[in-house]
Amino acid sequence: MRLTRPRHLSSLIASVPVFVFLVVPTLIVLPVAFTGSRYITFPPEQLSTEAVTGFFHDQAWMSALSASLQAAGVAVVIAVLLGGTAAVALHGRTFPGKAAVTGVLLAPMIVPAVVLALAFYQFFISIGMVGTVLPIGLAHAVIAVPYAFLTVRASLAGLNPALVHSASSLGAGAFSVMRFVYLPVIRPGLVAGALFAFSVSIDETVIALFLQSPNATTLPVKMFTDIQYNLTPKIAVSSALLVTVATLGLLVQVCFTIRRRSVARLLPLTAPEQTG
């Protein structure tokens, strides 16, 4: 009897070259971060942890890292809540203008970053909120909502709307339907949306550059200004930190996807959606 390789294992093996192509070129910043030189050099003449230690003891860099994490936290919470809620609200429903609503939700992915940055700057200036991390987080939440919406909507693709109607007809309230019907299905999408929102926020530069202040300078903005005036290995350390976070997020998402597919094989097939 001929043995066949499991489909999920074949998919994982096929994705390895893509992962290598996308990630390996960015790993060049890792050895640069451990150079012993005062300036960025590759290949490094000597290895040292001086730049890494200096990065975590530099108040300016730590302040930028803290601002980025705070802005990303605000963006993740708002994007997951709004994007997930919108995906659930639109699931299985047909009404005039649904395509327009979806287009509005996805618009931040299409509008140029400079246009969004200028609009956010004018808006937050008019209400007196420029100069803190909060407006940066709110602006990042707007551009992160489409990612959370798409990931949750993709998770809902396998949910039969008849299950929701059945639960409601049996007396389940809105909270119970959300908890016991929707949440188990959209949980991977919420996690993926949170990872995408975090990655988008912590890597965004243009909007943060418009909304920055001496007390609210994010890590990418700090990197951008130092590349122009102070090209030290600390820039490579911050780059290595961002690459590490993005890579870990990608690996977490891959693990969730593999686990979800493995669990799906153990579940019975759902009945086809009834129409009419």
SULLINQUI-V295808 format. One line per field, one symbol per residue. phi: phi as a letter, one per 30 degrees, with the letter a starting at -180 (. if undefined). psi: psi as a letter, one per 20 degrees, with the letter a starting at -180 (. if undefined). burial: b if it has 24 or more other ideal C-beta (glycine too) atoms within 12 Angstrom, else e. Layout:
# SULLINQUI-V295808
phi = ???
psi = ???
burial = ???
This chain:
# SULLINQUI-V295808
phi = .ddcdeddddddddddedddddceeddddddddcdcddbdbbdddbcacdddddddccdddddddddddddddddddddddddddddddddicbadjddddddddceedcdeddddddddddddddcicdjbdedddddddddceedddddddddddccdeddddddddcjddddddddccdedddedddddddddddddddcdbdddddcdaecbcdddddddddddbadcddddddddddddddddddddddddddddddddddcdddddddbj
psi = pppqpqghhghghhighggghhgghiihighhhkqjrirpqpqphqpqjgggghgijohghhgggggghgghgggggggggggggggghipjqpqpjghhghhghihiihpqhhggggggghghghjkipirhghgggghhgiighghgggghhhihjpphhhghgghhjjprggggggiggghgighhggghggggggggiipggghhhjrrhimorghgggghhhhimnrihghghghgggggggghghghggggggghghhhiqqpqqqppq.
burial = eeeeeeeeeeeeeeeeeeeeeebeeeeebbbbbbbeeeebeeebeeeeeebbebbeebebbeebbebbbbbbbbbbbbbbbbbbbbbbbbbbeeeeeeeeebeebbebbeeebeebbebbbeebeeeeebebbbbbbbbbbbbbbbbbbbbbbbbbebbebebbeeeeeeeeeeeebeeebbeebbbbbbbbbbbbbbbbbbbbbbbbbbbbbeebbbbbbbbbbbeeeeebbbbbbbbbbbbebbbebbeebbebbeebeeeeeeeeeeeeeeee
